[in-house]
Amino acid sequence: MRERTSARRAVFSSAFTNGALRRIAVSYGCFIGAEWAVWLALLVFAYEHGGTSASALMALVQLVPSALLGPVLGALADHRRPGRVLVLGAAVQAASMAAVATAMALGAPTAVAFALAPATCVGVSMTRPAQAALLPSVVRSANELTASNVLTSWVEQAGKLAVPALTGVLLATSGPALAVAVAAALAAAAGAAVWAVPGVAAEAGPLDLGATARTNLATAWRDPSTRVVLGVDLFYQSFAGMLDLVAVVLGVGVLGLGHGGPGYLTAAVAAGGLASGVLTARMVGRPRLTASLVLGIAGATAALAVLAAVPRTAAAFALMAVVGVGTGVFEVAGRTLLQRAAPADALAGVFALRESLMDVGLGIGIVVVQVAVAVGGYRCALVVPAALAVVLVALAWRPLRLVDGRARVPQVEVRLLRAIPIFGSLPGPSLEGVARRLVPVAAPAGTVVVREGDAGDRYYAVADGTLTVRRDGRQVATLGRGDGFGEIALVHDVPRVATVTAVSDCQLYGLDKAPFLLVLTGHPGARHTAREVADRHLGGRAAPPGPDPAPPRAGGAPGRDDGGPGPVRPG
C-alpha cells in the first residue's frame, strides 16, 4: 500500500511539473466557467420570461444544433492541431456570448437571445474533443494520462464551485447580461491560455469533416467497447440535464432562494465534486474502473432521491454536495475508460460524438424533468433518475466489466509516435500495433543512451527531457519531446554513427530492431521517410551502402522487399 501511494504521488508530481498540462488546466478551468455561467444565466433569463417551459425551451434551443453539429466540428481535432482547435472554439464562444450579452444589455426582444443562444453551445462542442485529443500528446505515460484526467476533474469541479456561485451573485444583483459578459471574458481567457500548446496534428491530408464525422460514427458503432461506454455516458448526461433543470425548479420555485438559487445549488454540486478528488486520485494506476463508474452513478442518483423526502434548504445543499461527489467520480472513471477503449485513430472523433451525445442527454434529461413535474410534481422528478439508474446498472454491469478487461489502447504512445515523421504516415491500426511494442526507458541525466561505434539494436522516441547528439566529439543536435533517434544504424545496418546523452532526466520509449524493420517493410511511405530522415541526420555524409531492410524470418529464409530480394537482418 505504501509503495502504491508513493508511486501515485510521483505521478501527480510529474503531472504538476508538465508546463503544457498546467496551461491546458488553466484553459479548461476558464472554459468550464464560461460554459456554466452562460448556461445558468440563459436558463434563469428564460425562466423569468416564461417559467419552467421557457427555461426548458432555452435549453433545447442551445442543445439541438450543438448535438447535430458536434460530430462534424469535433472532427477538426482529427485533422488539425488540437490546441489550435481549442483556440478556435474559445473564439467562437467568446464572440457569441458577447453578442448575447450585448442584446440583453440593450433590451432587445427576448427572441433575440433565443436566436443567438445556439452559437454559444456550438463553440462549446469543439472544446472537449480537442482537449481529449490534446492530452495524450503532451503527457508522458499512461498513468500520467489518468492523473491529468483527475487534475482536469478537479479544475472542472473548482470552476463549477466558483463560477455558479459568482453567477448567482451576478444574477441576483445585476441580471443576466453581466453574467453572460463575464462568460465571454472567461472564454477569451481560455483561448489565450492554450495558445502556446498546439499539440500534435493527428492526421494529415485534405480536410473533409463530413466524411470524417461519418467514419467516426461508424467506428464508434462497430466497436463494442466504445459503444458500451458511450451508452452509459448518455445516461449520465441525461442525469446532468435533469439536475440542471431541477436546480432551477428547486432554487427558484420550491426553496424560494430567488434568482441566485440555481447558481448556489449548482455550486454545492461542484463542492461535492471537488471533494471527490480524494476518491478520484486513487484511480491512478488502477487497471479496472467499472466499480468506480457504477458507484458514482448510484451515489448521485440516490442522493437526489433522498432530497424528495426532505425538501429543506440545508438538506438540499448537503445532498446536492453528495450528488457532486458521485458525478465527480463518474466523470473521471468514464472519461479515462473511454480514452482507453476508443480506437487510437479516432480519439477526437469519439469524443466529438460524446459531446453530441452529451447535448442529446441533457435534452432528454430536461424533457424527463418537464414530464415528471407535470405528472407528479418536483418529487417525481427527483426519484425518476434513481429508478432509471437501477435499470441501467442491471443491464450494463457485465458489458462494462468486459470493456474494462480489454480497454488498453496505448493512447499516449500513439500520440507520441504521430509526432515523429517516420511513423506519422502509418494508418491507425498499424500505429497502434507499433505503440504496443514500445518499451519505457528511463534515462537519468548523464546517461549515454547510444554510443558511437556500438551495434544498433533499438530505435528511441523521446517522451520527455533533453538529449544531445555528438558525432566525432562535436555536438550536432539537441533532441526533445517528439524527436526520435537510432534509425540510421537500423535503416543502413551499420554501427551507431553518433553518441546520444541525456542532459536532463529523460523518459524514452524504445522500439526493438525487429518490429522497427517490420514497419518499414510493410509501409513504403514509412520506409521512404525513414531513409530521408536517416540521410538527413548523416549531415551530408554519403549514406552507407546496404540493401533495404527486410523483416526477420524464422529459419533464415530470404526476405523480400517490394518484390526485390534482400538478405535477412538479424534482430
N, C-alpha and C positions, 0 to 999 in steps of 0.2 A: 504493500500500500504506500509506504514512504517513497519507494522508487518511482511509482506511478505519479505521485504528487509532484516529485521533483522534476520528472520529465514533462509534466503538464506546465509547470512554472517556466521551464526552459522554452517551451513552445510559445507561450504567451510573451515572454521576454523577447524572443526573436521577432514575433509579430509587431510588438511595440517599437522595435528599432527599425522597422521597414518603413522608410520615408514615404514610399508610394502608397502603402496601406494607410498611413496616417492621413495623407491628403484625400484618399478615397473616403475615409471615415468622416472627415470634416464635410466633404461634399455631400455624402449621403445624409448626414445629420441635417444639413440645410435643406436638402430635398424633402426629407420627411417633414420638416417644419412647414415648408411651403405647401406640401400636399395636404396636411391636416388642417392648416389654417384656412385655406381656401375651401376645403370640403365642408368644414363646420360652419364657416361664415355663410356659404351659399345655402346650406340646409336651413339654418336659422333665418336667413333672409326670406327664403321661400315660405317657411312656417309662419312668419309674420304676415305674409300676404295671402295665405290660404290654408293654414293648418297642416295636418298630417298629410293630406292628399297632395298639396302643393310641394311639400318637402320631399315626398316620395317621387313626384314627377321631376323635380330638380335633380334628384339622384339619378334617375333613369336617363334623363336628357344628357347627363355627363357620361354615363357608363356605356350606353349603347354604341355611340360612334367609336369610343375607345376600344370596345370589345371587337368591333368589326375591323378596325384598322390596326389593332395591336400586333397580329402576326406579321403584317407587312412591314410596319415601322420597326418592330423589334428585330426583323431580319437584317436590318442595316448593320448590326454588330457582327453578323456572319461574313460581311463583305468589306467592312471598313474598320479602321482602328476604333475599338470600343470606347476609349477615352474621348475621342472626337464626337462619337455619337452621344455620349453623356453631355458634352458641352452643347451640342445642338438641341437635345431635349430640354436642357435647362433654359436655353434661349427662347424656345417656343413657350415654355411655361411662364417665364418672366414677362414676355410680351403679351400673352393672352390674359394673364392675371392683372397686369397693369391696365389693360383695356377694360376689364370688368370693373376694377376699382374706379376708374375714371367715369364710367357710365353711372355707377351708383352715386358717386360724389356730385355729379351734375344733375341728379334727379331724373335720369332718363326713365322711360316706361319700364315696368317690370319685365316685359317681354324681351327687352334688350339684354338684360342679364341672363335670361334663359337662353337666348340665342348665342351669346358669347361663351357661356359656361363649358360647352363641349370641348373647346380648344384647350382648356386647362388640363383636362384629363388625357387628351391625345398626346400632349407633351410628356405627361407622367408615364404613359405606356412605353416610351422609348428608354426610360431610365433603368428599371430593374434588369431587363435582359442584357443591356450593355454592361451593367455592373457585374452581373453573373459571369459574363464572358471576360471581363477585365481582371477579376480577382485571381483566377488561375494563372494569368500571365504575369503577375507581379509577386505572388507568393513563391516560396522556395521548397515546400514539401507538402505532402498530403495532410499531415497534422496541422501545419500552419494554415492550410485552407480551412479546416474545421475551426481553428482558432479565429481566423478572420471572420468567419460567419458568426461566431459567438460575439466578437467585437462589434460587428455590424448590427447584431441584435441589440446589444447594449446601447449603441448610438441611437438606434431606432426608438427604443423604449425611452431613452432620455429625451429625445426630441418629442415623442408623444406626451411625455410628462410636462415638459416646459411649455411647448407651443400651444396645446389646447388650453392650458391654464391661462397663458397670456392672451390667447384668442378670446377666452371667456371674459377676461377683464376688458379687452377692447370692444367686444360686442356689447357689454353692459354699459360702458362709458361713452364710446364714440360711434358705435354702429358698425355694420358690415364693411363699409367702404375702406376704412382704415385697416381692418383686419386683412382684407384682400391685398391692399397695398403692401403690407408687411410681408405677405406671402410672396409677392412679386420680387421684393428685395432679397428674400431668402433664396429664391430660385436663381437669381442672378449670382449670388454668392456661391451657390453650388457649382455653377459652371466655372467660375473663376478658380475655385479650389482645385478642380481636377484638370485644369488646362495643361499642366505640365506632365500629366500621366497619360500619354496617348494609348499605351498598350500595344499589343501585337496584332497586326491585321490577321484575322482568322482565315481569310480566303482571298485569293487573287482572282482576277478575271472580270468580265463585264458584270455590271450591276443589273440584275433582274429580280427585283424584290418580290414580284408576284410569283415567279417560278420558285424562288427560294422559300417563300411562305408555304406554297403548296407542298413542296418537298418536306419541309419541317413538319407540317401537319401529318403527312403520310408516314414519316419516320416515327413520330410520337405514337401514332395509332398502331403501327405494326409492332412496336417494341413493347412487350408486356410489362416490363418493369416501369417504364416511363408512364404507361397508361394507368397503372395502378396508383402510382404516387400522385399523378395529376388528378385522378378521380377523388382521392382522399382530400387533396388540397382544395378541390372545388367545394367540398362540404365546409371546409374551414373558412373559405372566403365567403360562403353563404352565411355562415355564423357571424363573420365580421360585419356583413351588411345588416344582419338582424341587430347586432349590437349597436351600430351607428344610429339606426332609427329609434331603437329602444332608449338610447341615451337622450335623444330629443324628447321623446314622449315622457320619459320619467322626469327629466330635469325641468322641463317647462310645464307639462300638464299634470303630473302626479305629485311630485315633491314640492312644486312651487318655488324652484330655485331661480326663476327668472331666465332671461335670455342667455346668461352666462352658465346656466346649469349644465347643458350638454358638454361644454368645454371642461367644466370641473369634473364631471363624471368620467369623461374620456381621459383626463389627467390621472384619475385614480386607477384606471385600467393600465395606463403607462407606468405608474408607480409599481404596480404588481409585476409588470413586465421587466422593469429594471431590477426588481428583487429576484426575478427568476434567473438572473445571471449566476447566482450561487449554484443553481442546478445545471444550467447550460454549460458552464465551464467544465463540468465533469464529463461532458460528451467528447472532449478532445481525446483522441486515441481509442475511443470505443468502436469496435467493429460493427456492432448492431445498435440500431436506433428505433426499432419498432415500438418497444415498450415505452420509450420516452414520448414518441409521437401519440400513442393511444392515451397515455396518462395526461398529456397536455389537453387533448380534446375532452376527455372525461371530466377533468377538474374544472375547466372553463364552463362547460355546459351545466354541470351540477351546481356550481355557484350561482349561475343565473337563475336556475330553477328554484333554489332556496330563497332568492330575492322575492319571488312571487308570494311567499308566505310572510315575509317581514318587510313590507314596503315603507321603511322608515329611513330618514336621511342618513343617520350614522351607519345603519346596516347596509344601505345601498353603497356607500363609499367603501366599506370594508369588503363587501362581496365583489364589487367591481374590481378591487385590487386582486382578489383571488382569481377572478377571470383573467386578469392581466398575467398572472403567474403561468396559468395554463396556456394562454396563447403565446407567451414568450418561449416556453419550452417547445411547443409545436413548431413555431416559426424556424427555430434553429435546426431542429431534427428534420423537418420537412425539406428545408432548403438544402441541407447537406446531403440528404438521401437522394434528392433529385439531381444534384451535381454528380453524385456517384453513379446514378443509374442512367442518366441521359447519354445518348451516343456522343462521342467526342467531337464529331464533325458537325453537330447541330446544337451545340450547347446554348448559344444565344437564341436560336430559333425556338428551342423547347421552352426557354424562359419567357420568350415573347408570347408563346401560346399560353403559358401560365399566367402572364399578365392579362391576356384577354379573358381567360377563364376566371381570373380574379374579378374582373369587371362583371362578367356574367354572374358569378357567385354573389357579388354584392347586390346586383339587381334582383336575383332570386330571393336573397335574404330580406331585402326591403319589401318585396311583394308578399312574402310569407308573413312578415310582421303586420303589414297592412291588412291582410286577410284575417290573421289571428285576432287582431284588435277588433275588427268588425264582427267576428264570430263570438269571441269570448272575453274581450277586454284585454288590457295590458298583461294580466296574469297569464292568460293563454299564450301570449307572445313570449313570455319568459320560460314557459315549460316546454314548448314545442322543440327548441334546439336540443334539450336533453333527451327527449324521446327519439329524435332523429339520430342522435349520436349513438344510442344503444343499438339501433338497427345497423348503422354504419360499422361499428366495431365488430359486431357479429359477422358481418359479411366480409370485411376487409382484413381481419386479423391474419388468417392463413396466407392470403396472397402477399401481404406486407412482409411476413416472415420470409417468404420465398425471395422477394425482392431484396430484402436485407442481406440474405445469404450470398447473392450473386452480384450485387451492385458494387463493382470495384473498377470503374473506368478511371484510368490514371489521368485525370484532367490536368493536373499541374504539369506533369511531364509532357503531355500533348501540347499544351500552350507554349512550353519552353522550346520544344522541337520546331514549332511553327515559326519561331523567330530565326531559325538557322537556315540559310539558303539551301543547303543540301537536302533538307527534309521538307522544306516548305511546299514543294510541288506534289508531295505524296497525297493520295486520296485518304479520306478519313479512316477507314478500316485499317489500311496499311500503316498509317501513322500511329494509330492506337496499338497495333501489334509491335511496332518498334518501341513505343513508350513502355510497354510491359517488359521489355528486355533490358531496360536501363537499370543500372545498379548504383545506388547512392554512394558517393565517395566523399569523405570529409578530408580536407587538406588544410591543416593549421598553417598559419603564417610561417614562411620559411621552407615549406615542404617543396622539394623538387618532384614535380608530378611526372614529367618525362625528361629524359636526359639525352642530349645529342650523342648519336652513335649507337644507342641501345636499339634492340629489336622492337618494332611496333606491334602491339597486340591489342590495342584498345583505342577507341575514339572517345573524346570527352566533351560534354556540354556544360557550360558554366551557368549555374543557377544563382550564385551569389558570390561576391568577393571580387578581388582584383588579382590578376596574374601578369607576369612579364614574360616576354619571349626573347631569348637571346640566341644568336647564331654566331659562331666563331668568336664568342666572348662579347659581342656587341648587341645591345638591346635594339630589337627591330619592331616590337609591337607591345601593346598593352591590351589585355583581354578583360571583359566584364560580363555581366549577365546577358544572356542571349548570344554569346560567342561560342565557338567550338574550336577544337584543335585536335591534331593527331591524324588527320585524314591523309597527309602526304605519304607517310610510311605505309598506310594501308592501301591507298589507291595505286601507288607505284611499286609496292612491295620492296621497299628499301629501308635501311635503318633510319631512326629518328634524325631529322635534319636540324633540330633546334632543341634548346632546353627551356622548359616552361616551369616557372617557380611561383608559388603563391606569395603575394605581397601581404595580403590580409588573410584572416581565416576565411576559407572558401568552402562552398558546398557545390560539388560537381556531380554529374551523372555520367557513368561510364557505359559504353556500348562495346562489347567484345567484337573481335575481328570477324568472326563467322557471320553473325547477324548483320553486321555493317556491310559486308560484301554481298550478302543475300539481297539487301535493299537495293544496292547499286545494280545487281544483275537483273532484278525483276522490274526496275523502273528506269528506262533510258533517260528520262529527264533528270532524275536524281544523279545518275551516273555522269551525265554531261556536266551538271552543276558541280559535282564533287571534283571532277578533273579541272574545271575552271578555277575553283577555289584553291585547290592544291597548287596549281601552276602559279596563281597569283601570290600565294604565300611563299613560293620559292624565291620571290624577289628578283626576277629577271634571270635566274639561273636556268640552264637548259633542264627540261624535265627528264628525270632518269628514265632510261628505256625500260620497257616492260609491257607485257600484254595486259588487256583489260581484265579486271578481276572476274573470276568465276566462283560460284558457290562451292564450298566443300562438299564432297560426296563420299558416301560410305564406300569402302573397298578400293579407293584410289581410282575410280572410273574417271575418264577425262570429262571435263565440263565443257559446256558450250555457252557462248555469249552472243545472242542475236545471230545465231547461225554460224559463227566463226569458232574454230577450235581454240581452246585455251587450257593450259595445264591447271591442275588442281593446286590451290593455295592453302596450305595447312592453316587451321585456325589457331 
